[in-house]
Amino acid sequence: MATNTQQPQFHDYLPLMADKLGGNGLIEEMCNGFMLLMDREKNVITFDSLKKNASLLGLQDLSDGDLMSMLKEGDYDGDGALNQMEFCVLMFRLSPDLMDQSEFLLEQALEK
């Protein structure tokens, strides 16, 4: 019996954005993304604010479990929410191409 275990497919646009916008522009856009998803009263991304605003970023098809997993993946201080720094770090970590590019640039800088 076959089971449907399809995972959502995402295209990693962060490297393209980094090339087009530069470092400062990319950080500014990530901050804008954080602002779209955050709870306005708490100034963090909560499960409820993520669920409510996920469709703004094309994430409306994610299950509650997927959304909770995203929060847990980036929640370094264990408060159940993402602050702006946790969100930005998570976005970088979820972009393997950008991480590879960053590693290359770091190695290049260290060689000089």
A tleap script that builds the chain and sets N, CA, C and O, in Angstrom:
source leaprc.protein.ff14SB
mol = sequence {
  NMET ALA THR ASN THR GLN GLN PRO GLN PHE
  HIE ASP TYR LEU PRO LEU MET ALA ASP LYS
  LEU GLY GLY ASN GLY LEU ILE GLU GLU MET
  CYS ASN GLY PHE MET LEU LEU MET ASP ARG
  GLU LYS ASN VAL ILE THR PHE ASP SER LEU
  LYS LYS ASN ALA SER LEU LEU GLY LEU GLN
  ASP LEU SER ASP GLY ASP LEU MET SER MET
  LEU LYS GLU GLY ASP TYR ASP GLY ASP GLY
  ALA LEU ASN GLN MET GLU PHE CYS VAL LEU
  MET PHE ARG LEU SER PRO ASP LEU MET ASP
  GLN SER GLU PHE LEU LEU GLU GLN ALA LEU
  GLU CLYS
}
set mol.1.N position { 0.850 -1.169 0.000 }
set mol.1.CA position { 0.000 0.000 0.000 }
set mol.1.C position { 0.899 1.237 0.000 }
set mol.1.O position { 1.779 1.369 0.851 }
set mol.2.N position { 0.683 2.111 -0.924 }
set mol.2.CA position { 1.490 3.331 -1.033 }
set mol.2.C position { 0.946 4.402 -0.105 }
set mol.2.O position { -0.264 4.540 0.074 }
set mol.3.N position { 1.859 5.151 0.476 }
set mol.3.CA position { 1.455 6.263 1.333 }
set mol.3.C position { 1.900 7.556 0.679 }
set mol.3.O position { 2.896 7.585 -0.044 }
set mol.4.N position { 1.179 8.596 0.927 }
set mol.4.CA position { 1.523 9.909 0.383 }
set mol.4.C position { 2.399 10.630 1.391 }
set mol.4.O position { 1.911 11.179 2.379 }
set mol.5.N position { 3.694 10.622 1.129 }
set mol.5.CA position { 4.635 11.250 2.053 }
set mol.5.C position { 5.325 12.434 1.399 }
set mol.5.O position { 6.467 12.752 1.727 }
set mol.6.N position { 4.635 13.085 0.476 }
set mol.6.CA position { 5.239 14.227 -0.198 }
set mol.6.C position { 5.499 15.348 0.778 }
set mol.6.O position { 4.647 15.707 1.591 }
set mol.7.N position { 6.695 15.894 0.679 }
set mol.7.CA position { 7.074 17.053 1.471 }
set mol.7.C position { 6.926 18.285 0.600 }
set mol.7.O position { 7.104 18.204 -0.616 }
set mol.8.N position { 6.601 19.430 1.200 }
set mol.8.CA position { 6.526 20.655 0.407 }
set mol.8.C position { 7.868 20.917 -0.268 }
set mol.8.O position { 8.921 20.735 0.342 }
set mol.9.N position { 7.827 21.344 -1.521 }
set mol.9.CA position { 9.036 21.644 -2.270 }
set mol.9.C position { 9.239 23.154 -2.289 }
set mol.9.O position { 8.319 23.905 -2.615 }
set mol.10.N position { 10.434 23.594 -1.944 }
set mol.10.CA position { 10.744 25.009 -1.908 }
set mol.10.C position { 11.896 25.296 -2.844 }
set mol.10.O position { 12.816 24.490 -2.978 }
set mol.11.N position { 11.845 26.422 -3.477 }
set mol.11.CA position { 12.975 26.879 -4.266 }
set mol.11.C position { 13.724 27.897 -3.418 }
set mol.11.O position { 13.124 28.827 -2.878 }
set mol.12.N position { 15.010 27.722 -3.305 }
set mol.12.CA position { 15.845 28.581 -2.476 }
set mol.12.C position { 16.200 29.862 -3.236 }
set mol.12.O position { 17.086 29.856 -4.090 }
set mol.13.N position { 15.513 30.947 -2.923 }
set mol.13.CA position { 15.748 32.219 -3.592 }
set mol.13.C position { 16.757 33.111 -2.857 }
set mol.13.O position { 17.132 34.159 -3.382 }
set mol.14.N position { 17.197 32.727 -1.676 }
set mol.14.CA position { 18.111 33.592 -0.919 }
set mol.14.C position { 19.419 33.879 -1.656 }
set mol.14.O position { 19.869 35.025 -1.637 }
set mol.15.N position { 20.055 32.891 -2.308 }
set mol.15.CA position { 21.285 33.236 -3.035 }
set mol.15.C position { 21.050 34.244 -4.158 }
set mol.15.O position { 21.861 35.147 -4.367 }
set mol.16.N position { 19.944 34.091 -4.876 }
set mol.16.CA position { 19.601 35.042 -5.931 }
set mol.16.C position { 19.364 36.434 -5.345 }
set mol.16.O position { 19.820 37.438 -5.893 }
set mol.17.N position { 18.643 36.476 -4.225 }
set mol.17.CA position { 18.390 37.757 -3.562 }
set mol.17.C position { 19.697 38.384 -3.094 }
set mol.17.O position { 19.886 39.595 -3.215 }
set mol.18.N position { 20.592 37.570 -2.564 }
set mol.18.CA position { 21.888 38.084 -2.089 }
set mol.18.C position { 22.677 38.673 -3.251 }
set mol.18.O position { 23.288 39.733 -3.115 }
set mol.19.N position { 22.666 37.984 -4.400 }
set mol.19.CA position { 23.367 38.504 -5.575 }
set mol.19.C position { 22.771 39.818 -6.050 }
set mol.19.O position { 23.502 40.745 -6.399 }
set mol.20.N position { 21.450 39.901 -6.065 }
set mol.20.CA position { 20.765 41.094 -6.581 }
set mol.20.C position { 20.799 42.276 -5.610 }
set mol.20.O position { 20.973 43.425 -6.017 }
set mol.21.N position { 20.630 41.974 -4.326 }
set mol.21.CA position { 20.460 43.040 -3.332 }
set mol.21.C position { 21.733 43.377 -2.563 }
set mol.21.O position { 21.829 44.452 -1.973 }
set mol.22.N position { 22.698 42.485 -2.563 }
set mol.22.CA position { 23.871 42.672 -1.723 }
set mol.22.C position { 23.537 42.292 -0.291 }
set mol.22.O position { 22.383 42.019 0.037 }
set mol.23.N position { 24.542 42.278 0.548 }
set mol.23.CA position { 24.363 41.859 1.935 }
set mol.23.C position { 23.373 42.699 2.711 }
set mol.23.O position { 22.490 42.160 3.378 }
set mol.24.N position { 23.508 44.022 2.632 }
set mol.24.CA position { 22.608 44.898 3.390 }
set mol.24.C position { 21.174 44.787 2.887 }
set mol.24.O position { 20.232 44.783 3.679 }
set mol.25.N position { 21.011 44.697 1.571 }
set mol.25.CA position { 19.669 44.575 1.000 }
set mol.25.C position { 19.004 43.269 1.396 }
set mol.25.O position { 17.804 43.230 1.667 }
set mol.26.N position { 19.794 42.192 1.430 }
set mol.26.CA position { 19.252 40.897 1.828 }
set mol.26.C position { 18.784 40.931 3.277 }
set mol.26.O position { 17.695 40.451 3.592 }
set mol.27.N position { 19.602 41.494 4.156 }
set mol.27.CA position { 19.213 41.598 5.569 }
set mol.27.C position { 17.938 42.439 5.709 }
set mol.27.O position { 17.050 42.096 6.489 }
set mol.28.N position { 17.851 43.528 4.962 }
set mol.28.CA position { 16.653 44.379 5.002 }
set mol.28.C position { 15.413 43.589 4.582 }
set mol.28.O position { 14.358 43.708 5.205 }
set mol.29.N position { 15.542 42.779 3.522 }
set mol.29.CA position { 14.402 41.977 3.065 }
set mol.29.C position { 14.039 40.900 4.080 }
set mol.29.O position { 12.861 40.599 4.270 }
set mol.30.N position { 15.037 40.320 4.731 }
set mol.30.CA position { 14.742 39.325 5.763 }
set mol.30.C position { 14.022 39.969 6.938 }
set mol.30.O position { 13.123 39.370 7.528 }
set mol.31.N position { 14.418 41.188 7.275 }
set mol.31.CA position { 13.731 41.926 8.346 }
set mol.31.C position { 12.287 42.214 7.942 }
set mol.31.O position { 11.383 42.138 8.774 }
set mol.32.N position { 12.068 42.542 6.679 }
set mol.32.CA position { 10.704 42.758 6.188 }
set mol.32.C position { 9.876 41.483 6.300 }
set mol.32.O position { 8.705 41.525 6.678 }
set mol.33.N position { 10.498 40.335 5.966 }
set mol.33.CA position { 9.806 39.059 6.106 }
set mol.33.C position { 9.444 38.777 7.552 }
set mol.33.O position { 8.352 38.289 7.845 }
set mol.34.N position { 10.360 39.085 8.451 }
set mol.34.CA position { 10.088 38.911 9.877 }
set mol.34.C position { 8.883 39.754 10.296 }
set mol.34.O position { 7.998 39.285 11.013 }
set mol.35.N position { 8.868 41.001 9.836 }
set mol.35.CA position { 7.770 41.906 10.195 }
set mol.35.C position { 6.419 41.393 9.686 }
set mol.35.O position { 5.398 41.575 10.350 }
set mol.36.N position { 6.410 40.752 8.509 }
set mol.36.CA position { 5.179 40.187 7.963 }
set mol.36.C position { 4.641 39.053 8.823 }
set mol.36.O position { 3.429 38.882 8.946 }
set mol.37.N position { 5.538 38.284 9.414 }
set mol.37.CA position { 5.136 37.084 10.143 }
set mol.37.C position { 4.969 37.273 11.641 }
set mol.37.O position { 4.367 36.428 12.304 }
set mol.38.N position { 5.485 38.352 12.181 }
set mol.38.CA position { 5.507 38.494 13.638 }
set mol.38.C position { 4.149 38.882 14.226 }
set mol.38.O position { 3.292 39.460 13.558 }
set mol.39.N position { 3.997 38.542 15.483 }
set mol.39.CA position { 2.856 38.972 16.283 }
set mol.39.C position { 3.132 40.420 16.668 }
set mol.39.O position { 4.146 40.706 17.305 }
set mol.40.N position { 2.257 41.322 16.296 }
set mol.40.CA position { 2.475 42.762 16.492 }
set mol.40.C position { 2.540 43.161 17.970 }
set mol.40.O position { 3.204 44.136 18.322 }
set mol.41.N position { 1.863 42.421 18.819 }
set mol.41.CA position { 1.883 42.754 20.247 }
set mol.41.C position { 3.122 42.225 20.954 }
set mol.41.O position { 3.629 42.856 21.881 }
set mol.42.N position { 3.610 41.066 20.516 }
set mol.42.CA position { 4.734 40.429 21.193 }
set mol.42.C position { 6.072 40.696 20.506 }
set mol.42.O position { 7.123 40.450 21.097 }
set mol.43.N position { 6.050 41.194 19.271 }
set mol.43.CA position { 7.257 41.473 18.480 }
set mol.43.C position { 8.121 40.243 18.249 }
set mol.43.O position { 9.342 40.354 18.136 }
set mol.44.N position { 7.503 39.084 18.178 }
set mol.44.CA position { 8.167 37.828 17.836 }
set mol.44.C position { 7.223 37.040 16.926 }
set mol.44.O position { 6.031 37.338 16.847 }
set mol.45.N position { 7.766 36.040 16.245 }
set mol.45.CA position { 6.923 35.144 15.454 }
set mol.45.C position { 6.470 34.019 16.370 }
set mol.45.O position { 7.290 33.259 16.887 }
set mol.46.N position { 5.177 33.917 16.565 }
set mol.46.CA position { 4.579 32.854 17.362 }
set mol.46.C position { 3.949 31.844 16.403 }
set mol.46.O position { 3.844 32.100 15.203 }
set mol.47.N position { 3.537 30.712 16.932 }
set mol.47.CA position { 2.848 29.734 16.085 }
set mol.47.C position { 1.614 30.369 15.455 }
set mol.47.O position { 1.371 30.214 14.258 }
set mol.48.N position { 0.834 31.085 16.268 }
set mol.48.CA position { -0.395 31.697 15.750 }
set mol.48.C position { -0.118 32.743 14.684 }
set mol.48.O position { -0.825 32.801 13.678 }
set mol.49.N position { 0.905 33.577 14.888 }
set mol.49.CA position { 1.196 34.607 13.883 }
set mol.49.C position { 1.751 33.973 12.610 }
set mol.49.O position { 1.476 34.450 11.509 }
set mol.50.N position { 2.528 32.904 12.754 }
set mol.50.CA position { 3.060 32.206 11.582 }
set mol.50.C position { 1.924 31.567 10.792 }
set mol.50.O position { 1.873 31.665 9.566 }
set mol.51.N position { 1.019 30.915 11.505 }
set mol.51.CA position { -0.115 30.263 10.838 }
set mol.51.C position { -1.004 31.297 10.152 }
set mol.51.O position { -1.448 31.088 9.023 }
set mol.52.N position { -1.258 32.395 10.824 }
set mol.52.CA position { -2.126 33.447 10.283 }
set mol.52.C position { -1.520 34.112 9.046 }
set mol.52.O position { -2.246 34.451 8.111 }
set mol.53.N position { -0.207 34.299 9.030 }
set mol.53.CA position { 0.445 35.074 7.968 }
set mol.53.C position { 1.248 34.241 6.969 }
set mol.53.O position { 1.863 34.796 6.059 }
set mol.54.N position { 1.251 32.917 7.129 }
set mol.54.CA position { 2.060 32.059 6.255 }
set mol.54.C position { 1.694 32.221 4.782 }
set mol.54.O position { 2.561 32.124 3.914 }
set mol.55.N position { 0.436 32.463 4.500 }
set mol.55.CA position { 0.017 32.587 3.095 }
set mol.55.C position { 0.656 33.793 2.413 }
set mol.55.O position { 0.774 33.808 1.188 }
set mol.56.N position { 1.070 34.800 3.173 }
set mol.56.CA position { 1.737 35.969 2.589 }
set mol.56.C position { 3.057 35.591 1.929 }
set mol.56.O position { 3.528 36.281 1.025 }
set mol.57.N position { 3.661 34.474 2.394 }
set mol.57.CA position { 4.923 34.009 1.835 }
set mol.57.C position { 4.753 32.722 1.031 }
set mol.57.O position { 5.735 32.051 0.717 }
set mol.58.N position { 3.506 32.376 0.696 }
set mol.58.CA position { 3.243 31.174 -0.091 }
set mol.58.C position { 3.329 29.888 0.701 }
set mol.58.O position { 3.517 28.820 0.118 }
set mol.59.N position { 3.196 29.960 2.005 }
set mol.59.CA position { 3.331 28.785 2.867 }
set mol.59.C position { 1.995 28.277 3.386 }
set mol.59.O position { 1.953 27.557 4.384 }
set mol.60.N position { 0.901 28.643 2.721 }
set mol.60.CA position { -0.430 28.308 3.212 }
set mol.60.C position { -0.713 26.807 3.234 }
set mol.60.O position { -1.613 26.370 3.951 }
set mol.61.N position { 0.027 26.011 2.471 }
set mol.61.CA position { -0.221 24.574 2.420 }
set mol.61.C position { 0.519 23.783 3.493 }
set mol.61.O position { 0.366 22.564 3.576 }
set mol.62.N position { 1.315 24.454 4.310 }
set mol.62.CA position { 2.039 23.742 5.363 }
set mol.62.C position { 1.088 23.339 6.485 }
set mol.62.O position { 0.182 24.087 6.851 }
set mol.63.N position { 1.309 22.157 7.017 }
set mol.63.CA position { 0.477 21.673 8.123 }
set mol.63.C position { 0.881 22.372 9.420 }
set mol.63.O position { 1.932 23.009 9.495 }
set mol.64.N position { 0.041 22.244 10.425 }
set mol.64.CA position { 0.377 22.791 11.741 }
set mol.64.C position { 1.679 22.182 12.251 }
set mol.64.O position { 2.490 22.871 12.871 }
set mol.65.N position { 1.876 20.896 11.991 }
set mol.65.CA position { 3.104 20.231 12.419 }
set mol.65.C position { 4.330 20.809 11.731 }
set mol.65.O position { 5.375 20.987 12.357 }
set mol.66.N position { 4.200 21.106 10.427 }
set mol.66.CA position { 5.307 21.715 9.690 }
set mol.66.C position { 5.632 23.098 10.246 }
set mol.66.O position { 6.800 23.445 10.423 }
set mol.67.N position { 4.598 23.878 10.519 }
set mol.67.CA position { 4.808 25.227 11.060 }
set mol.67.C position { 5.468 25.158 12.435 }
set mol.67.O position { 6.370 25.939 12.737 }
set mol.68.N position { 5.012 24.218 13.267 }
set mol.68.CA position { 5.596 24.054 14.604 }
set mol.68.C position { 7.050 23.614 14.492 }
set mol.68.O position { 7.898 24.062 15.263 }
set mol.69.N position { 7.338 22.743 13.537 }
set mol.69.CA position { 8.719 22.296 13.326 }
set mol.69.C position { 9.616 23.460 12.929 }
set mol.69.O position { 10.758 23.548 13.380 }
set mol.70.N position { 9.104 24.351 12.087 }
set mol.70.CA position { 9.870 25.527 11.690 }
set mol.70.C position { 10.213 26.374 12.910 }
set mol.70.O position { 11.349 26.821 13.071 }
set mol.71.N position { 9.222 26.588 13.762 }
set mol.71.CA position { 9.468 27.380 14.973 }
set mol.71.C position { 10.512 26.707 15.862 }
set mol.71.O position { 11.444 27.357 16.335 }
set mol.72.N position { 10.352 25.407 16.086 }
set mol.72.CA position { 11.282 24.691 16.963 }
set mol.72.C position { 12.698 24.696 16.398 }
set mol.72.O position { 13.670 24.778 17.149 }
set mol.73.N position { 12.814 24.608 15.065 }
set mol.73.CA position { 14.130 24.570 14.412 }
set mol.73.C position { 14.932 25.836 14.698 }
set mol.73.O position { 16.150 25.777 14.872 }
set mol.74.N position { 14.252 26.977 14.748 }
set mol.74.CA position { 14.961 28.237 14.927 }
set mol.74.C position { 14.940 28.807 16.330 }
set mol.74.O position { 15.599 29.813 16.594 }
set mol.75.N position { 14.202 28.192 17.229 }
set mol.75.CA position { 14.005 28.732 18.584 }
set mol.75.C position { 15.174 28.372 19.499 }
set mol.75.O position { 15.117 27.389 20.237 }
set mol.76.N position { 16.229 29.175 19.441 }
set mol.76.CA position { 17.444 28.876 20.209 }
set mol.76.C position { 17.288 29.119 21.699 }
set mol.76.O position { 17.913 28.424 22.500 }
set mol.77.N position { 16.469 30.090 22.091 }
set mol.77.CA position { 16.353 30.378 23.525 }
set mol.77.C position { 15.227 29.594 24.199 }
set mol.77.O position { 15.029 29.711 25.408 }
set mol.78.N position { 14.486 28.790 23.420 }
set mol.78.CA position { 13.477 27.909 23.993 }
set mol.78.C position { 12.218 28.578 24.492 }
set mol.78.O position { 11.491 28.001 25.300 }
set mol.79.N position { 11.942 29.803 24.020 }
set mol.79.CA position { 10.739 30.498 24.493 }
set mol.79.C position { 9.497 30.201 23.654 }
set mol.79.O position { 8.429 30.750 23.924 }
set mol.80.N position { 9.621 29.342 22.640 }
set mol.80.CA position { 8.468 28.970 21.830 }
set mol.80.C position { 8.154 29.941 20.711 }
set mol.80.O position { 7.126 29.804 20.047 }
set mol.81.N position { 9.013 30.917 20.488 }
set mol.81.CA position { 8.795 31.925 19.453 }
set mol.81.C position { 10.142 32.277 18.821 }
set mol.81.O position { 11.200 31.931 19.346 }
set mol.82.N position { 10.076 32.971 17.684 }
set mol.82.CA position { 11.305 33.416 17.016 }
set mol.82.C position { 11.442 34.922 17.118 }
set mol.82.O position { 10.556 35.666 16.699 }
set mol.83.N position { 12.561 35.369 17.680 }
set mol.83.CA position { 12.847 36.795 17.616 }
set mol.83.C position { 13.498 37.066 16.261 }
set mol.83.O position { 13.724 36.140 15.482 }
set mol.84.N position { 13.795 38.312 15.987 }
set mol.84.CA position { 14.304 38.675 14.671 }
set mol.84.C position { 15.642 37.989 14.357 }
set mol.84.O position { 15.845 37.535 13.231 }
set mol.85.N position { 16.531 37.910 15.306 }
set mol.85.CA position { 17.824 37.264 15.074 }
set mol.85.C position { 17.652 35.775 14.804 }
set mol.85.O position { 18.264 35.235 13.883 }
set mol.86.N position { 16.820 35.108 15.604 }
set mol.86.CA position { 16.573 33.680 15.392 }
set mol.86.C position { 15.991 33.429 14.000 }
set mol.86.O position { 16.360 32.462 13.333 }
set mol.87.N position { 15.082 34.302 13.568 }
set mol.87.CA position { 14.474 34.170 12.248 }
set mol.87.C position { 15.529 34.291 11.154 }
set mol.87.O position { 15.570 33.467 10.240 }
set mol.88.N position { 16.374 35.299 11.238 }
set mol.88.CA position { 17.396 35.515 10.207 }
set mol.88.C position { 18.396 34.366 10.166 }
set mol.88.O position { 18.782 33.922 9.085 }
set mol.89.N position { 18.818 33.884 11.323 }
set mol.89.CA position { 19.744 32.748 11.378 }
set mol.89.C position { 19.086 31.520 10.753 }
set mol.89.O position { 19.728 30.787 10.001 }
set mol.90.N position { 17.821 31.297 11.058 }
set mol.90.CA position { 17.097 30.156 10.496 }
set mol.90.C position { 17.026 30.257 8.978 }
set mol.90.O position { 17.229 29.258 8.287 }
set mol.91.N position { 16.745 31.433 8.450 }
set mol.91.CA position { 16.661 31.602 6.997 }
set mol.91.C position { 17.996 31.267 6.333 }
set mol.91.O position { 18.021 30.633 5.278 }
set mol.92.N position { 19.095 31.685 6.939 }
set mol.92.CA position { 20.414 31.340 6.395 }
set mol.92.C position { 20.673 29.844 6.490 }
set mol.92.O position { 21.180 29.240 5.545 }
set mol.93.N position { 20.329 29.248 7.617 }
set mol.93.CA position { 20.575 27.821 7.804 }
set mol.93.C position { 19.774 26.973 6.834 }
set mol.93.O position { 20.230 25.909 6.417 }
set mol.94.N position { 18.582 27.435 6.469 }
set mol.94.CA position { 17.717 26.680 5.562 }
set mol.94.C position { 18.084 26.880 4.101 }
set mol.94.O position { 17.442 26.313 3.217 }
set mol.95.N position { 19.102 27.674 3.841 }
set mol.95.CA position { 19.544 27.934 2.475 }
set mol.95.C position { 20.924 27.306 2.258 }
set mol.95.O position { 21.941 27.962 2.484 }
set mol.96.N position { 20.969 26.045 1.825 }
set mol.96.CA position { 22.271 25.389 1.661 }
set mol.96.C position { 23.166 26.105 0.656 }
set mol.96.O position { 24.379 26.178 0.856 }
set mol.97.N position { 22.589 26.635 -0.421 }
set mol.97.CA position { 23.405 27.343 -1.413 }
set mol.97.C position { 24.036 28.591 -0.823 }
set mol.97.O position { 25.203 28.887 -1.077 }
set mol.98.N position { 23.263 29.319 -0.036 }
set mol.98.CA position { 23.788 30.536 0.577 }
set mol.98.C position { 24.853 30.185 1.619 }
set mol.98.O position { 25.856 30.888 1.742 }
set mol.99.N position { 24.639 29.111 2.360 }
set mol.99.CA position { 25.631 28.681 3.335 }
set mol.99.C position { 26.935 28.285 2.629 }
set mol.99.O position { 28.023 28.627 3.091 }
set mol.100.N position { 26.818 27.562 1.507 }
set mol.100.CA position { 28.017 27.184 0.747 }
set mol.100.C position { 28.737 28.418 0.234 }
set mol.100.O position { 29.964 28.503 0.289 }
set mol.101.N position { 27.964 29.372 -0.264 }
set mol.101.CA position { 28.543 30.615 -0.783 }
set mol.101.C position { 29.247 31.374 0.341 }
set mol.101.O position { 30.342 31.899 0.142 }
set mol.102.N position { 28.632 31.435 1.503 }
set mol.102.CA position { 29.221 32.128 2.649 }
set mol.102.C position { 30.517 31.455 3.078 }
set mol.102.O position { 31.499 32.126 3.395 }
set mol.103.N position { 30.513 30.132 3.087 }
set mol.103.CA position { 31.705 29.381 3.470 }
set mol.103.C position { 32.848 29.665 2.500 }
set mol.103.O position { 33.989 29.852 2.922 }
set mol.104.N position { 32.547 29.699 1.202 }
set mol.104.CA position { 33.553 29.992 0.191 }
set mol.104.C position { 34.126 31.387 0.393 }
set mol.104.O position { 35.342 31.574 0.342 }
set mol.105.N position { 33.259 32.366 0.621 }
set mol.105.CA position { 33.716 33.741 0.805 }
set mol.105.C position { 34.584 33.879 2.062 }
set mol.105.O position { 35.567 34.620 2.073 }
set mol.106.N position { 34.205 33.155 3.111 }
set mol.106.CA position { 34.996 33.177 4.347 }
set mol.106.C position { 36.381 32.583 4.102 }
set mol.106.O position { 37.389 33.151 4.521 }
set mol.107.N position { 36.425 31.447 3.427 }
set mol.107.CA position { 37.714 30.826 3.131 }
set mol.107.C position { 38.582 31.759 2.280 }
set mol.107.O position { 39.786 31.882 2.503 }
set mol.108.N position { 37.949 32.410 1.307 }
set mol.108.CA position { 38.666 33.331 0.444 }
set mol.108.C position { 39.247 34.493 1.253 }
set mol.108.O position { 40.392 34.893 1.042 }
set mol.109.N position { 38.460 35.022 2.168 }
set mol.109.CA position { 38.901 36.141 2.997 }
set mol.109.C position { 40.048 35.717 3.914 }
set mol.109.O position { 40.991 36.478 4.128 }
set mol.110.N position { 39.964 34.498 4.454 }
set mol.110.CA position { 41.017 34.013 5.355 }
set mol.110.C position { 42.333 33.776 4.614 }
set mol.110.O position { 43.410 33.930 5.191 }
set mol.111.N position { 42.247 33.403 3.342 }
set mol.111.CA position { 43.450 33.186 2.545 }
set mol.111.C position { 44.200 34.502 2.307 }
set mol.111.O position { 45.427 34.512 2.208 }
set mol.112.N position { 43.472 35.589 2.217 }
set mol.112.CA position { 44.088 36.906 1.986 }
set mol.112.C position { 44.676 37.385 3.270 }
set mol.112.O position { 45.249 38.474 3.318 }
savepdb mol mol.pdb
quit
